[in-house]
């Protein structure tokens, strides 16, 4: 497929995806909310589309497009999930309007960026589950995950009644250069050599580096076995929180400054300071089995976790 439309092209994932695609000989169109939010690349045609929450006319933008990679949407925000309407308007309705018009315009395939949160919040032993599988019954908990799953269902329904092919990719925390949120804060703390009370944590979490995710998304553009499937994505190397901190510190040329606090104490402090979800992520496990993805797409993550973390810390 030669002409690719990337929505959310100014975002962390969308930007990296566009930059990589622009070197592949394909025509790349980057849909952004505002042209003020990007550094222009002469090999990418950026177009401002404004707010996609409400029905808009995509017709001219979709002319001749072979594949859409739909990165646009409202990201998950911890402790700020009470506004169902915002997630519904953008992540569900915005996706539905785009897909309907894509089908009418003759677009061959739409690759949808979903979330592992559709499967559930964690895979701790208390849930009797070691890893999430691609064919698990979805158990979304919060509005973000609920409407990601609703969008998946809408897309597959449109595909069932049109020629538009749907590919869904669910993934966990994405790390890499310019990553934001809690990961950026963790890197800042480690860089200042401040002590962290996570030495006693014995969890495992799947992650995916931005280079690996982009490589997988590009594989989904025209792989004949991708159509109609849901893929779980990860690096395939799960880390505990202390292991992640040590890798980040090592990439900075320093030793991790860790000490122990009991997990129950960390959870209690999380409740007291309104950081319950952040602490649950730090102490809990979330593991992904990506073997179906690797086997179906003949794909192997090209970058190791160690190298990916090094690139992130070094700004590569």
Long-range contacts (C-beta under 8 A, 24 or more apart in sequence): 1-26, 1-66, 1-67, 1-108, 1-109, 1-221, 1-222, 2-26, 2-27, 2-66, 3-27, 3-29, 3-64, 3-65, 3-66, 3-67, 4-28, 4-29, 4-65, 4-66, 4-67, 4-68, 4-69, 4-221, 5-29, 5-31, 5-61, 5-62, 5-65, 5-67, 5-68, 5-69, 6-30, 6-31, 6-68, 6-69, 6-71, 7-31, 7-49, 7-52, 7-68, 7-69, 7-70, 7-71, 7-72, 7-98, 8-32, 8-70, 8-71, 8-72, 8-73, 9-38, 9-44, 9-46, 9-71, 10-34, 10-37, 10-38, 11-71, 11-72, 12-174, 12-176, 12-178, 12-179, 12-180, 12-210, 13-71, 13-113, 13-174, 13-210, 13-213, 13-214, 14-69, 14-71, 14-72, 16-176, 16-210, 16-211, 16-214, 17-69, 17-71, 17-214, 17-217, 17-218, 18-44, 19-44, 20-214, 20-215, 20-218, 21-218, 24-218, 29-61, 29-65, 31-61, 31-72, 33-72, 52-90, 52-94, 52-97, 52-98, 53-89, 53-90, 53-93, 53-94, 54-89, 54-93, 55-93, 55-97, 56-97, 57-101, 58-97, 58-98, 58-101, 58-102, 58-105, 59-101, 59-105, 62-101, 62-102, 62-105, 62-107, 63-105, 65-102, 65-105, 65-107, 66-107, 66-108, 66-109, 67-107, 67-108, 67-109, 67-110, 67-111, 67-221, 67-222, 68-98, 68-102, 68-107, 68-109, 68-110, 68-111, 69-110, 69-111, 69-113, 69-217, 69-220, 69-221, 70-95, 70-98, 70-110, 70-111, 70-112, 70-113, 71-113, 73-113, 74-144, 75-144, 76-115, 76-117, 76-142, 76-144, 76-145, 77-144, 78-182, 78-277, 78-278, 79-274, 79-275, 79-276, 79-277, 81-142, 81-143, 81-144, 82-143, 83-143, 84-143, 84-146, 84-147, 87-143, 87-144, 87-146, 87-147, 88-143, 88-147, 88-150, 91-144, 91-147, 91-148, 91-151, 92-147, 92-150, 92-151, 92-154, 95-151, 95-154, 95-155, 96-151, 96-154, 96-158, 99-154, 99-155, 99-158, 99-164, 99-166, 100-158, 102-164, 103-158, 103-162, 103-163, 103-164, 106-163, 107-164, 108-163, 108-164, 108-165, 109-164, 109-165, 109-166, 109-167, 109-221, 109-222, 109-226, 109-227, 110-155, 110-164, 110-165, 110-166, 110-167, 111-167, 111-169, 111-217, 111-220, 111-221, 111-226, 112-151, 112-152, 112-155, 112-166, 112-167, 112-168, 112-169, 113-169, 113-171, 113-217, 114-148, 114-149, 114-151, 114-152, 114-168, 114-169, 114-170, 114-171, 114-230, 115-144, 115-145, 115-148, 115-170, 115-171, 116-170, 116-171, 116-172, 116-206, 116-232, 116-286, 116-288, 117-141, 117-142, 117-144, 117-145, 117-148, 118-145, 118-148, 118-149, 118-152, 118-170, 119-170, 119-232, 121-280, 121-284, 121-286, 122-280, 122-284, 122-285, 122-286, 123-285, 123-286, 123-287, 124-203, 124-284, 124-285, 130-287, 131-287, 131-288, 131-289, 132-232, 132-286, 132-287, 132-288, 132-289, 133-232, 133-289, 133-292, 134-229, 134-230, 134-231, 134-232, 134-289, 134-292, 134-293, 135-292, 152-230, 156-228, 159-228, 165-226, 165-227, 165-228, 166-227, 166-228, 167-220, 167-226, 167-227, 167-228, 167-229, 167-231, 168-229, 168-230, 168-231, 169-216, 169-217, 169-220, 169-230, 169-231, 169-233, 170-230, 170-231, 170-232, 170-233, 171-208, 171-213, 171-232, 171-233, 171-234, 172-205, 172-206, 172-207, 172-208, 172-234, 172-286, 172-288, 173-205, 173-207, 173-208, 174-207, 174-208, 174-209, 174-210, 174-213, 175-207, 175-208, 175-209, 175-210, 175-308, 175-309, 175-312, 176-209, 176-210, 176-211, 176-308, 176-311, 176-312, 177-210, 177-311, 177-312, 177-315, 177-316, 179-210, 179-312, 182-278, 182-281, 186-245, 186-248, 187-248, 187-312, 187-313, 190-245, 190-248, 190-249, 190-252, 190-254, 190-256, 190-257, 191-252, 193-254, 193-257, 194-257, 195-257, 195-258, 195-259, 196-245, 196-256, 196-257, 196-258, 196-259, 197-258, 197-259, 197-260, 197-261, 197-266, 198-241, 198-242, 198-245, 198-258, 198-261, 198-266, 198-282, 198-283, 199-242, 199-258, 199-259, 199-260, 200-260, 200-261, 200-262, 200-263, 201-240, 201-241, 201-242, 201-263, 201-266, 201-282, 201-283, 202-240, 203-240, 203-241, 203-283, 203-284, 203-285, 204-238, 204-239, 204-240, 204-285, 204-287, 205-238, 205-239, 205-240, 205-241, 205-244, 205-281, 205-284, 205-285, 205-286, 205-287, 206-234, 206-235, 206-238, 206-286, 206-287, 206-288, 206-290, 207-234, 207-235, 207-238, 207-239, 207-244, 207-305, 208-233, 208-234, 208-235, 208-301, 209-235, 209-301, 209-303, 209-305, 209-308, 209-309, 209-311, 209-312, 210-308, 211-302, 211-303, 211-308, 211-311, 212-301, 212-302, 212-303, 212-308, 215-299, 215-301, 215-302, 216-293, 216-297, 216-299, 216-301, 219-297, 219-299, 220-297, 223-297, 225-296, 225-297, 226-296, 226-297, 229-296, 231-290, 231-292, 231-293, 231-296, 231-297, 232-288, 232-289, 232-290, 232-292, 232-293, 233-288, 233-290, 233-293, 234-288, 234-290, 234-301, 235-301, 235-303, 235-304, 235-305, 235-308, 236-290, 236-294, 236-301, 237-304, 237-305, 238-287, 239-305, 241-282, 241-283, 244-309, 247-305, 247-306, 247-309, 248-309, 248-313, 251-309, 251-310, 251-312, 251-313, 251-314, 252-313
